[in-house]
Amino acid sequence: MMMMIVMNSTPTSYFILSAYIDIGLLKYVVFVFLLCFYILSMFSNLLLIVVICMNRSLHEPMYLFLCSLFVNELYGATALFPLLLTQVLSDVHILPRPLCFLQLYCLHTYGSIEYVLLGVLSYDRYLAICCPLQYNSRMTASTISRLVAAAYSWGTITCIIMICLSSSLKLCGNVIQKVYCDNYSVVRLACSETNIINIYGLIITFFNILFPLVLILFSYIKILLICLSGCKQSRKKVYSTCMPHLVSLINYSFGVSFEIVQSRFNMTTMPITFRIFMSLYWLTIQLLLNPLMYGFYLSKIRLILQNLPLPRL
């Protein structure tokens, strides 16, 4: 079946996702694997949200921030997997324009909120370890609410502006070289002036990374100094509470960094399968890594999970 590609500035009613490759019957294996991954990530995040909400002993700042993080993982999984699973089984990889813009909005808000929440968690660990006597007075219920609201509001507002700018562009093509819709891929199709949205994108990317990064570096430098001057027992306690966050932070930063580089520079010399995998890495691994790391490493959550009437894995 031949498909015409839009090459003028007439309104584009659909986009073609050209990164999908023909793998024959293996697509059913890929579908089952992705479906299992989706179900497992949804279940694990939902389980920890319920555990935190239902146990008063976990109604502490760190666990409430984690609950917000797990909610964001559910949001990100829902933005990616339903459309991805549909496209894997489809022979024609097209998305209607409204659905494409909805997906890119959801994925970008997920990414922005994720990094801000990781920065907030770093600050929470800094206060708990470096200022334990002031922790309860600083991390009040209203402070927690404001920090979580700020993280979600920042991601939502910045991405609404981005969508308004992107949707107003005149496009001279409709082929996106990805397995999902993202903003930069749409902007590259524009035949109208893109200076404003490019500058806006660079500024937002800079601030999305800079503010959390400054908070993270400040927090962990202070924590490291405390560890170096503390006893072995205190270092062990710091390790048990900070290790899940550090693993999550490094993993997410690596995935996002590669995605930014891949979007901005020509990576066609690399194998297509590797580029597809890495473009999905920052959106998928985090969904399962966070609940597994925090579920295993944080003793309070682990003890509660062990007492649940669930099969032992």
SERO-4910 file (N, C-alpha, C, O; in steps of 0.05 Angstrom, whole numbers):
BEGIN
 pado doro    nc1    nc2    nc3   cac1   cac2   cac3    cc1    cc2    cc3    oc1    oc2    oc3
  Met    A     17    -24      0      0      0      0     18     25      0     34     29     18
  Met    A     15     41    -20     31     66    -23     19     88     -6     -6     90     -5
  Met    A     36    105      5     26    126     22     39    152     14     64    154     12
  Met    A     24    172      8     34    198     -1     45    213     23     32    215     44
  Ile    A     69    225     21     80    241     42     76    270     36     81    280     14
  Val    A     66    285     56     60    313     52     85    329     48    103    328     65
  Met    A     87    344     26    112    359     20    106    389     16    124    403      7
  Asn    A     82    398     23     77    427     21     67    436     48     66    421     67
  Ser    A     59    461     49     51    473     75     21    470     81     11    485     97
  Thr    A      8    452     67    -20    447     74    -22    433    101     -4    419    108
  Pro    A    -44    437    115    -47    425    142    -43    395    141    -55    381    125
  Thr    A    -26    385    160    -21    356    162    -41    344    180    -44    351    203
  Ser    A    -56    324    170    -77    311    186    -67    287    201    -80    276    219
  Tyr    A    -43    277    193    -32    253    206     -1    254    203     10    268    187
  Phe    A     12    238    220     41    235    219     48    205    215     34    187    224
  Ile    A     69    200    201     80    173    196    104    169    214    123    184    214
  Leu    A    103    148    230    125    140    248    143    121    232    136     97    230
  Ser    A    165    131    222    181    115    203    202     97    216    215     82    202
  Ala    A    205     99    242    226     83    255    219     54    259    236     37    265
  Tyr    A    194     47    255    186     19    257    197      3    234    195     12    211
  Ile    A    209    -20    240    220    -37    219    204    -63    217    192    -71    236
  Asp    A    205    -74    194    190    -99    189    205   -123    201    227   -130    191
  Ile    A    194   -135    222    208   -158    234    191   -183    232    195   -203    245
  Gly    A    171   -182    214    154   -206    209    139   -215    234    127   -198    248
  Leu    A    139   -241    238    123   -252    261    136   -245    288    123   -249    309
  Leu    A    160   -236    288    173   -228    313    159   -204    327    162   -199    351
  Lys    A    142   -191    311    128   -168    323    109   -177    345    103   -162    364
  Tyr    A     99   -202    344     82   -213    365     98   -218    390     88   -215    413
  Val    A    123   -227    387    140   -231    410    146   -204    424    145   -202    448
  Val    A    152   -184    407    158   -157    417    133   -146    431    135   -134    453
  Phe    A    109   -151    420     84   -141    431     80   -153    459     73   -139    478
  Val    A     84   -180    461     80   -194    487    100   -184    508     92   -179    531
  Phe    A    125   -180    499    145   -170    518    138   -142    528    139   -137    552
  Leu    A    130   -124    510    123    -97    517     98    -96    535     96    -81    553
  Leu    A     79   -113    528     54   -115    544     60   -124    573     50   -113    592
  Cys    A     77   -145    575     85   -154    602    100   -133    618     95   -129    641
  Phe    A    118   -118    604    132    -97    616    113    -75    626    116    -64    648
  Tyr    A     94    -68    609     74    -47    616     58    -55    640     54    -40    658
  Ile    A     48    -80    640     31    -90    662     47    -90    688     37    -82    709
  Leu    A     72   -100    686     89   -102    710     96    -75    721     95    -71    746
  Ser    A    102    -56    704    108    -29    713     84    -15    725     86     -1    746
  Met    A     60    -19    713     36     -7    724     29    -19    751     23     -5    770
  Phe    A     32    -46    753     25    -60    778     44    -51    800     35    -46    823
  Ser    A     70    -51    795     90    -44    816     87    -16    826     89    -11    850
  Asn    A     82      3    807     78     31    816     52     34    831     51     48    852
  Leu    A     31     22    821      5     23    836      7     11    863     -4     21    883
  Leu    A     21    -12    865     25    -26    891     38     -7    911     29     -6    934
  Leu    A     60      6    903     74     23    922     58     48    929     60     58    951
  Ile    A     42     58    910     24     81    917      4     73    938      0     88    957
  Val    A     -8     50    934    -28     40    954    -15     35    981    -26     42   1002
  Val    A      9     22    981     23     17   1006     29     42   1021     25     44   1045
  Ile    A     39     63   1007     46     88   1020     21    102   1030     21    113   1053
  Cys    A     -1    102   1015    -25    116   1023    -39    101   1046    -52    114   1063
  Met    A    -37     75   1047    -53     60   1067    -38     56   1093    -50     48   1113
  Asn    A    -12     62   1094      4     58   1119     12     84   1130     28     99   1118
  Arg    A      2     90   1153      8    116   1166     38    119   1173     48    141   1174
  Ser    A     51     96   1177     80     98   1184     96    108   1160    119    117   1164
  Leu    A     84    108   1136     98    118   1113     89    146   1105     97    156   1084
  His    A     73    159   1122     64    186   1116     86    206   1125     81    223   1142
  Glu    A    109    203   1114    132    220   1119    139    234   1093    132    224   1071
  Pro    A    154    257   1094    160    272   1070    172    255   1047    163    257   1024
  Met    A    193    239   1053    206    224   1032    187    206   1018    187    204    993
  Tyr    A    170    192   1033    151    172   1021    129    186   1005    119    176    986
  Leu    A    121    210   1014    101    225   1000    112    236    973     98    236    953
  Phe    A    137    244    973    150    251    948    152    227    930    148    229    906
  Leu    A    159    204    941    161    180    925    134    172    913    132    163    890
  Cys    A    113    177    929     86    171    919     80    189    894     68    179    875
  Ser    A     88    214    896     84    232    872    101    222    849     92    225    826
  Leu    A    124    212    854    141    202    833    129    177    820    129    175    795
  Phe    A    117    160    836    104    136    825     79    143    808     73    130    788
  Val    A     65    164    817     42    173    802     51    183    774     38    178    754
  Asn    A     74    197    774     85    206    748     93    183    731     91    185    706
  Glu    A    103    161    743    111    138    727     86    126    713     87    118    690
  Leu    A     63    125    728     38    116    716     30    133    692     21    124    672
  Tyr    A     33    159    696     26    178    675     44    174    650     34    174    628
  Gly    A     70    171    654     88    166    632     83    140    617     84    139    593
  Ala    A     77    119    633     71     93    621     46     94    604     45     83    582
  Thr    A     26    108    614      0    111    599      4    128    574    -10    123    554
  Ala    A     22    147    575     27    164    551     41    149    529     38    155    506
  Leu    A     57    129    537     74    115    517     62     88    508     59     84    484
  Phe    A     56     71    526     52     43    519     27     36    503     29     20    484
  Pro    A      4     47    509    -20     40    492    -16     45    463    -22     28    446
  Leu    A     -5     69    456      0     75    427     23     58    416     22     50    393
  Leu    A     43     54    432     66     38    424     57      9    417     66     -2    397
  Leu    A     41     -3    435     32    -30    431     14    -32    405     16    -51    390
  Thr    A     -2    -12    401    -19    -11    377     -2    -10    352     -8    -23    332
  Gln    A     19      7    353     35     10    329     52    -14    323     58    -20    300
  Val    A     61    -29    344     77    -53    340     62    -73    323     74    -86    306
  Leu    A     36    -76    328     20    -96    313      9    -85    286      1   -101    270
  Ser    A     11    -59    283     -1    -48    258     19    -50    235     43    -50    238
  Asp    A      8    -52    211     24    -53    186     29    -25    176     48    -20    160
  Val    A     12     -6    183     14     22    175     18     39    199     -1     41    216
  His    A     41     52    202     48     66    227     42     96    224     60    112    220
  Ile    A     16    102    227      8    130    225     -7    138    251    -19    121    264
  Leu    A     -5    163    257    -19    175    280    -34    200    272    -22    217    258
  Pro    A    -60    203    279    -73    228    273    -59    251    287    -48    248    309
  Arg    A    -60    274    275    -47    298    286    -54    303    315    -36    307    331
  Pro    A    -80    304    323    -87    310    351    -75    289    370    -66    296    392
  Leu    A    -75    264    362    -64    243    379    -34    245    382    -23    240    404
  Cys    A    -21    253    361      8    257    361     15    280    380     34    277    397
  Phe    A      1    302    379      7    325    396      0    318    425     13    328    444
  Leu    A    -21    302    429    -28    294    456     -6    277    468      2    281    491
  Gln    A      5    259    453     26    241    463     51    257    469     64    254    490
  Leu    A     59    275    451     84    290    456     81    308    480    100    313    494
  Tyr    A     57    319    484     52    336    507     55    319    533     69    327    552
  Cys    A     43    295    533     44    278    557     73    269    563     81    268    586
  Leu    A     87    261    542    114    251    546    133    274    555    150    269    572
  His    A    129    298    545    147    320    553    140    329    582    158    336    597
  Thr    A    114    329    589    107    336    617    118    315    636    128    321    658
  Tyr    A    116    289    628    127    268    645    157    272    650    166    270    673
  Gly    A    172    278    628    200    281    631    208    305    648    226    303    665
  Ser    A    194    327    645    199    351    661    193    346    690    209    353    708
  Ile    A    170    335    696    162    330    724    181    310    737    187    313    761
  Glu    A    189    290    723    207    269    734    233    281    745    241    276    768
  Tyr    A    245    298    729    271    309    738    268    329    761    285    330    779
  Val    A    246    344    761    242    363    783    237    348    809    247    355    830
  Leu    A    221    326    807    216    310    831    241    296    841    245    294    866
  Leu    A    259    288    823    284    277    832    301    298    846    315    292    866
  Gly    A    300    323    837    313    345    850    302    350    878    316    355    897
  Val    A    275    349    880    262    353    906    270    331    926    274    336    949
  Leu    A    271    306    916    279    284    933    308    287    943    314    280    966
  Ser    A    325    298    926    353    304    935    353    324    958    367    321    978
  Tyr    A    337    345    955    335    366    976    324    354   1001    333    361   1023
  Asp    A    304    336    999    293    323   1022    314    307   1037    316    308   1061
  Arg    A    331    292   1022    352    276   1034    373    294   1047    384    287   1068
  Tyr    A    378    316   1035    398    335   1047    388    345   1074    403    345   1093
  Leu    A    363    353   1075    352    363   1101    352    341   1122    358    346   1145
  Ala    A    344    316   1114    342    294   1133    369    286   1144    371    279   1168
  Ile    A    390    288   1128    416    278   1136    433    300   1148    447    296   1167
  Cys    A    432    324   1135    450    346   1144    437    364   1164    451    377   1180
  Cys    A    411    366   1165    397    383   1184    374    368   1198    351    376   1196
  Pro    A    381    346   1212    359    329   1223    342    343   1244    318    337   1247
  Leu    A    354    362   1259    339    376   1280    319    396   1268    298    402   1281
  Gln    A    324    405   1244    306    425   1231    288    412   1210    271    425   1198
  Tyr    A    291    385   1207    277    372   1185    247    374   1187    234    382   1168
  Asn    A    236    368   1211    207    369   1214    195    397   1212    173    401   1203
  Ser    A    211    416   1221    201    444   1220    202    455   1191    186    472   1184
  Arg    A    221    445   1175    223    454   1147    205    439   1129    192    450   1111
  Met    A    204    412   1132    188    395   1115    160    391   1126    153    369   1134
  Thr    A    145    413   1127    117    411   1137     99    401   1115    107    399   1092
  Ala    A     74    396   1122     55    386   1102     50    407   1080     48    400   1057
  Ser    A     50    432   1088     46    454   1068     70    456   1049     67    461   1025
  Thr    A     94    452   1060    118    453   1043    118    430   1023    125    434   1000
  Ile    A    111    406   1032    110    383   1015     90    388    992     95    383    969
  Ser    A     66    398   1000     46    404    979     55    424    959     50    421    935
  Arg    A     69    445    969     78    466    950    100    455    931     99    462    908
  Leu    A    118    439    942    139    428    925    128    410    903    136    411    880
  Val    A    109    392    911     97    374    891     81    390    871     82    384    847
  Ala    A     65    409    881     49    426    862     67    441    843     60    444    820
  Ala    A     89    451    853    108    466    836    119    449    814    122    457    791
  Ala    A    126    424    821    138    405    802    118    399    779    125    400    756
  Tyr    A     93    394    787     72    387    767     64    412    751     59    410    727
  Ser    A     62    435    764     54    460    751     75    468    731     69    477    708
  Trp    A    101    466    738    122    474    720    121    458    694    122    469    672
  Gly    A    119    431    698    118    414    674     94    419    657     96    420    632
  Thr    A     71    424    669     46    428    654     47    454    639     40    455    615
  Ile    A     54    476    652     53    503    640     74    505    617     67    515    595
  Thr    A     98    496    622    119    499    601    112    482    576    117    490    554
  Cys    A     99    459    581     92    442    558     68    452    543     65    447    519
  Ile    A     49    465    557     26    477    543     36    499    524     27    501    502
  Ile    A     54    516    534     66    537    517     80    524    493     77    534    470
  Met    A     95    503    497    109    489    476     90    478    455     95    481    431
  Ile    A     68    466    464     48    455    445     35    477    429     31    473    405
  Cys    A     29    499    442     17    522    427     35    532    405     26    538    383
  Leu    A     61    533    411     80    543    391     83    522    369     84    530    345
  Ser    A     85    497    376     89    475    356     65    472    338     68    469    313
  Ser    A     42    473    349     17    468    333     11    490    314     -4    486    295
  Ser    A     23    514    318     18    536    300     37    536    276     34    553    258
  Leu    A     57    518    276     76    517    254     64    506    228     47    489    229
  Lys    A     73    516    205     66    505    180     86    483    173    110    487    173
  Leu    A     76    459    168     93    436    164     96    429    134     76    430    119
  Cys    A    120    421    126    125    413     98    130    383     96    141    373     76
  Gly    A    123    368    116    126    339    116    110    327    139     99    341    155
  Asn    A    108    301    139     93    287    160    106    261    169     93    244    181
  Val    A    132    258    164    147    234    171    164    240    196    182    257    195
  Ile    A    158    226    217    174    228    242    191    203    245    181    181    245
  Gln    A    217    207    248    236    184    249    239    174    278    261    172    288
  Lys    A    216    167    289    216    157    317    193    136    318    178    133    299
  Val    A    192    122    341    169    103    345    147    116    361    127    104    368
  Tyr    A    151    142    368    131    158    382    134    187    374    154    194    361
  Cys    A    115    203    381    116    231    374    132    247    395    127    244    419
  Asp    A    150    264    385    163    282    403    165    310    390    163    312    366
  Asn    A    169    330    406    166    357    397    187    365    376    181    377    356
  Tyr    A    212    358    382    233    367    364    230    354    336    237    367    316
  Ser    A    220    330    335    216    317    309    195    331    293    197    333    268
  Val    A    174    342    306    153    357    293    164    384    283    158    392    261
  Val    A    179    397    300    190    423    293    209    421    269    209    439    252
  Arg    A    223    399    266    241    395    244    226    393    217    238    397    196
  Leu    A    200    387    218    184    385    194    174    413    184    162    415    163
  Ala    A    178    433    200    167    460    194    180    473    170    205    471    166
  Cys    A    164    486    154    175    503    133    170    532    139    177    549    122
  Ser    A    160    538    162    157    566    170    179    573    191    195    555    198
  Glu    A    181    597    200    202    606    218    200    591    245    178    590    257
  Thr    A    222    580    254    222    564    279    241    576    300    246    563    320
  Asn    A    251    600    296    270    611    315    258    614    343    272    608    363
  Ile    A    233    623    344    221    627    371    219    602    386    226    600    410
  Ile    A    208    581    373    204    555    388    231    542    393    233    528    413
  Asn    A    251    545    376    277    534    381    290    547    405    302    533    422
  Ile    A    288    573    407    299    588    430    284    580    455    297    575    476
  Tyr    A    258    579    453    241    571    476    249    542    485    252    537    509
  Gly    A    252    524    466    259    497    473    286    495    487    289    480    506
  Leu    A    306    510    477    332    510    489    331    521    518    344    511    536
  Ile    A    316    543    521    314    556    548    301    537    568    310    533    590
  Ile    A    278    524    559    264    506    577    281    481    583    281    472    606
  Thr    A    294    470    563    312    447    568    334    455    588    340    440    606
  Phe    A    345    479    584    366    489    602    356    491    631    369    481    650
  Phe    A    333    503    635    323    507    662    312    481    674    314    476    698
  Asn    A    301    463    657    292    437    666    315    421    678    311    405    696
  Ile    A    338    425    666    362    410    675    377    425    697    386    414    717
  Leu    A    380    452    693    397    468    711    387    469    739    402    463    758
  Phe    A    362    476    743    351    480    771    353    454    787    363    454    809
  Pro    A    342    432    776    344    406    791    374    398    795    381    388    816
  Leu    A    391    403    775    419    394    777    433    410    799    449    398    814
  Val    A    429    436    800    441    452    822    432    441    849    448    438    867
  Leu    A    406    436    852    395    426    877    407    398    883    414    393    906
  Ile    A    410    381    863    420    354    867    450    355    875    458    342    894
  Leu    A    466    371    860    494    373    866    499    385    894    516    375    909
  Phe    A    485    406    901    487    419    927    481    399    949    495    396    969
  Ser    A    458    384    945    449    365    966    469    342    970    476    336    993
  Tyr    A    479    331    948    497    308    951    525    315    958    540    298    969
  Ile    A    534    339    952    560    348    962    559    351    992    578    342   1006
  Lys    A    537    362   1003    534    365   1032    532    337   1045    543    332   1066
  Ile    A    516    319   1032    513    292   1043    540    277   1043    546    263   1063
  Leu    A    556    281   1022    582    268   1020    600    277   1042    614    261   1055
  Leu    A    600    303   1048    617    314   1069    608    303   1096    625    297   1113
  Ile    A    582    299   1101    573    287   1126    582    258   1128    590    249   1149
  Cys    A    580    244   1105    589    216   1105    618    213   1112    626    195   1127
  Leu    A    635    230   1100    664    229   1105    671    234   1134    691    224   1144
  Ser    A    655    251   1147    661    258   1175    646    241   1195    651    243   1219
  Gly    A    628    223   1186    612    207   1204    624    180   1209    644    172   1197
  Cys    A    611    165   1226    619    138   1233    609    118   1212    593    125   1195
  Lys    A    618     93   1214    610     72   1195    580     67   1195    568     63   1174
  Gln    A    568     68   1219    539     63   1221    523     84   1207    503     79   1194
  Ser    A    531    110   1211    516    132   1198    520    131   1167    501    137   1153
  Arg    A    544    123   1158    548    120   1129    530     98   1118    520    101   1095
  Lys    A    527     76   1132    510     54   1123    481     63   1121    467     56   1102
  Lys    A    472     79   1140    444     89   1140    440    108   1116    420    107   1102
  Val    A    460    126   1111    458    144   1088    457    128   1062    442    134   1044
  Tyr    A    474    108   1061    476     91   1037    449     78   1031    440     78   1008
  Ser    A    436     67   1051    410     53   1047    388     71   1038    370     62   1024
  Thr    A    388     96   1047    367    114   1039    373    130   1013    354    137    998
  Cys    A    398    134   1007    406    150    983    411    133    958    409    143    936
  Met    A    419    108    962    426     91    939    404     89    918    409     92    895
  Pro    A    378     83    926    357     81    905    354    107    890    350    107    865
  His    A    357    130    904    353    156    891    377    161    871    372    171    849
  Leu    A    401    154    880    424    159    862    423    141    837    429    151    815
  Val    A    415    116    840    412     98    818    391    109    798    396    110    774
  Ser    A    368    117    809    347    128    793    356    154    778    350    157    755
  Leu    A    370    170    792    379    196    782    399    192    759    397    204    738
  Ile    A    419    175    764    440    169    743    427    156    719    434    163    696
  Asn    A    410    137    723    397    123    701    380    143    684    382    142    659
  Tyr    A    365    159    697    348    178    682    364    199    668    359    206    645
  Ser    A    385    209    681    402    230    669    416    218    644    419    232    624
  Phe    A    425    194    646    438    181    623    419    178    599    426    186    577
  Gly    A    395    168    605    375    165    583    367    191    570    365    193    546
  Val    A    362    211    587    354    238    576    376    251    560    372    263    539
  Ser    A    401    248    570    424    260    556    427    248    528    431    263    509
  Phe    A    424    222    526    427    209    500    404    218    481    408    223    458
  Glu    A    380    221    492    357    229    476    361    257    466    354    263    443
  Ile    A    371    275    483    376    303    474    397    303    452    394    317    432
  Val    A    419    288    455    440    287    435    429    275    409    435    285    387
  Gln    A    413    254    411    402    241    388    383    259    372    382    259    348
  Ser    A    368    275    387    349    293    374    363    317    360    354    326    339
  Arg    A    385    326    372    398    350    362    419    345    341    426    363    325
  Phe    A    430    321    340    452    315    322    445    291    304    427    275    310
  Asn    A    459    288    282    455    267    263    467    241    274    492    238    277
  Met    A    450    221    280    459    196    292    453    172    272    452    149    281
  Thr    A    450    179    247    443    158    228    465    137    223    459    116    212
  Thr    A    489    143    232    511    124    229    508    101    249    521     79    245
  Met    A    492    105    269    488     83    289    466     65    280    448     74    266
  Pro    A    466     39    288    445     20    280    417     30    288    414     41    310
  Ile    A    398     25    271    370     34    276    359     22    301    344     35    316
  Thr    A    365     -4    306    355    -18    330    366     -5    356    351     -2    375
  Phe    A    391      3    355    403     16    378    390     43    383    385     50    406
  Arg    A    385     58    362    373     85    365    344     82    375    335     99    391
  Ile    A    330     62    366    302     58    376    303     51    406    288     61    422
  Phe    A    321     32    413    324     24    441    330     48    459    318     51    480
  Met    A    350     64    451    358     87    468    337    109    468    335    123    488
  Ser    A    321    112    447    300    132    447    277    124    466    263    141    476
  Leu    A    275     97    471    255     87    490    266     84    518    251     82    537
  Tyr    A    292     84    521    305     78    546    296     97    569    288     88    590
  Trp    A    297    123    564    291    142    585    261    142    592    253    151    613
  Leu    A    244    131    574    216    130    579    207    103    592    185    102    604
  Thr    A    223     83    590    214     56    598    228     45    623    215     37    642
  Ile    A    254     46    623    269     34    645    262     46    672    260     32    692
  Gln    A    259     73    672    252     87    697    226     77    709    223     77    733
  Leu    A    207     69    692    180     61    701    182     37    720    166     35    738
  Leu    A    200     19    714    203     -5    730    226     -3    750    225    -15    772
  Leu    A    246     12    743    270     14    761    262     27    787    270     18    809
  Asn    A    247     49    786    240     64    811    226     47    831    235     45    854
  Pro    A    203     34    824    189     18    844    206     -6    854    205    -13    878
  Leu    A    222    -18    837    239    -41    845    261    -31    864    265    -44    885
  Met    A    274     -9    858    296      0    875    286      9    902    297      2    923
  Tyr    A    265     26    902    254     36    927    240     14    943    241     14    968
  Gly    A    228     -6    929    215    -28    943    235    -46    957    230    -57    978
  Phe    A    259    -50    944    279    -68    956    297    -55    976    303    -67    997
  Tyr    A    304    -29    971    325    -17    988    314     -2   1012    328     -1   1033
  Leu    A    290      8   1011    279     22   1035    266      2   1053    246    -11   1046
  Ser    A    277      0   1077    270    -22   1095    240    -21   1103    227    -41   1106
  Lys    A    229      3   1107    201      6   1116    183     -5   1094    164    -21   1101
  Ile    A    187      2   1069    171     -8   1048    175    -38   1044    156    -53   1040
  Arg    A    200    -47   1046    206    -75   1042    192    -93   1063    182   -114   1056
  Leu    A    192    -84   1088    179   -100   1109    149   -102   1105    137   -123   1110
  Ile    A    137    -80   1096    108    -80   1091    102    -98   1068     82   -114   1069
  Leu    A    118    -97   1046    113   -114   1023    116   -144   1030    102   -160   1020
  Gln    A    135   -150   1048    140   -178   1056    116   -189   1071    111   -213   1070
  Asn    A    101   -172   1084     77   -181   1099     52   -181   1083     31   -190   1094
  Leu    A     53   -173   1058     29   -173   1041     24   -202   1031     43   -217   1027
  Pro    A     -2   -209   1027     -8   -236   1017     -4   -239    987    -22   -245    972
  Leu    A     22   -234    979     29   -236    950     49   -257    946     65   -263    965
  Pro    A     50   -270    923     71   -290    917     99   -278    921    104   -256    912
  Arg    A    116   -293    934    144   -284    938    160   -288    913    162   -310    902
  Leu    A    171   -266    903    187   -266    878    216   -272    885    233   -273    867
***
